Amino acid sequence: MAAGTIEMDNERLTAEMAFTDEASVVIKIRRRLPDFLQSVKLKYVKLGYGYSCKLPTTVVVFLISAPLFIAAIIQLTGTRIDRFSEFWTNRVAFIDTATGLTGLFLLLLVIGLHWAMRPRPVYLVDFACYKPEDERKLSVDSFLNMTEECGGFEQETVQFQKKISRRCGLGDETYFPPGITSKPPDLTVTQARREAESVIFSTLDALFKKTGVQPGEIDILVVNCSLFNPTPSLSSMIVNHYKLKPSIKSYNLGGMGCSAGLISIDLAKHMLRANPNSYALVFSTENITLNWYFGNDRSMLLCNCIFRMGGAAVLLSSKARDRARSKYELLHTVRTHKGSNDNSYNCAYQREDDKGIVGVSLARELMVVAGDALKTNITTLGPLVLPLSEQFRFFVSLVKRKILKMAGVKPYIPDFKSAFEHFCIHAGGRAVLDELEKNLRLTEWHMEPSRMTLHRFGNTSSSSLWYELAYTEAKGRVNGGDRVWQIAFGSGFKCNSAVWKALRAVPVGDGARSKTNPWVDSIDKYPVKIPLA
């Protein structure tokens, strides 16, 4: 079967042609991400440079203020500048006690202010990903058989799910909770709680065991789960189970989509900087028991085909002594929210279908909305992470095109491979990963953690980034000084980034005995060849 592809840039469509024989041809039209690096808005470039200028500004203010303070003291105390040279040759020259104490006090004051105002480092001590029991595995064929046998879907929608499942990039070892696989399905709050308890408690047990940190030492707790928000909350469930201290600062984030994991990291970062010498525990998960869709609206059936069981726990610290044993230091977080635009707000929306069945509808404009959010986020992040050479080329191109209005000047697309050694891109689906690889000019090696995570575990929502980083570690690719870019997008519409710096090399097999790395027993089989749809 011969095949070809035609790009239609203005419509943001791709036409895929397959010639079945001499007399017939099959044409498939699919939407793709806009080439978001070809056009940028100056306000987001300015925002990025505003973030990057905070530290240099502190240094400049210090260098300017110190001489001014010294000059002011000289004027107030009457000390003469022309007699400074006599301090080394003439013992008569002296500074009285008041002047000396005043100068020393101001010097200590400036140093103290500078020390207090500096951003406190946030360390990632370790993290753990949930790996369910083998009996929770379900192959693609078994999933499709379950879908057909349940009797809740029309034949047309069964065929639709078969087509999506064959081409979305998932393999035969993804996991489902028992509430969905039981016959008949048991989609109750009780089963949803059991799913949450299984994911959360087993993952946290492994993390506490590996790090040696006791639950009573946790000062800050942040939990995010978009679609399952019971009362008491999931964060309260953790507090109760592990008997965390009464002064715990706990937060439960709901309805924030697949990018909520990095929102939790950003929140924990600010809390740690406001509460120094503390531990923060972040747990990211999604609960699919109560959010399985048994209707026939195609826009809602996509979630059934790609979302799977998973979760991840991350231990962060603002304790200086933890630097020596931590894996990473958090360098930057950049958050982008496009919710003020109606198309962005509505593109991933929980609602009832025409028969009153609740599901999450994914609009056709999702790819375009995602591209716009990604463009904004990347434009803001660029000045923070790109080498000066890349920033200069990008800035010159931008000035020529946006300010000087020079015709025929092609936009310069920065090479983000020069800023990062590793990429963890949310495994939201095969089509999105394909377009991001193309737009960011990444290689198959850079995309491997995301593609293999999608194949092995499916879309685990906000926790997928940690499965990807765990894959990179299990392959022995992380060395001291390496930079990791995590980027995720989700409903709202939001796109968020986190940049980490590896503080040490992570040895192969790290996390095997403590069961914090879900890849340890299967990493040798990967990467695998994923067949084209």
Salt bridges, closest charged atoms under 4 A:
GLU7 OE1 - ARG32 NE 2.96
GLU7 OE2 - LYS438 NZ 3.80
ASP9 OD1 - ARG32 NH2 2.58
GLU16 OE2 - ARG30 NE 2.83
ASP82 OD2 - ARG80 NH2 2.94
GLU86 OE1 - ARG83 NE 3.45
ASP126 OD2 - LYS210 NZ 3.00
ASP126 OD1 - LYS327 NZ 2.99
ASP134 OD1 - LYS137 NZ 3.80
ASP141 OD1 - ARG166 NH2 2.80
GLU148 OE1 - LYS162 NZ 3.72
GLU149 OE1 - LYS183 NZ 3.66
GLU173 OE2 - LYS137 NZ 3.11
GLU173 OE1 - ARG456 NE 3.69
GLU173 OE1 - LYS525 NZ 3.75
ASP219 OD1 - LYS245 NZ 2.53
ASP266 OD1 - LYS269 NZ 3.55
ASP266 OD1 - HIS270 NE2 3.50
ASP266 OD2 - ARG335 NH1 3.09
ASP297 OD2 - ARG351 NH2 3.17
ASP322 OD1 - ARG325 NE 3.05
GLU329 OE1 - ARG323 NH1 3.10
ASP372 OD2 - LYS338 NZ 3.56
ASP372 OD1 - LYS375 NZ 3.91
GLU390 OE2 - ARG393 NH1 3.33
ASP415 OD1 - LYS417 NZ 3.13
GLU421 OE2 - ARG483 NH2 2.71
ASP434 OD1 - ARG451 NH2 2.79
GLU435 OE2 - ARG30 NH1 3.60
GLU437 OE1 - ARG451 NH2 2.61
GLU448 OE2 - ARG477 NH2 2.70
GLU473 OE1 - LYS327 NZ 2.92
ASP482 OD2 - HIS422 NE2 2.96
ASP510 OD2 - LYS210 NZ 2.71
ASP510 OD2 - LYS327 NZ 3.00
ASP521 OD2 - LYS131 NZ 2.41
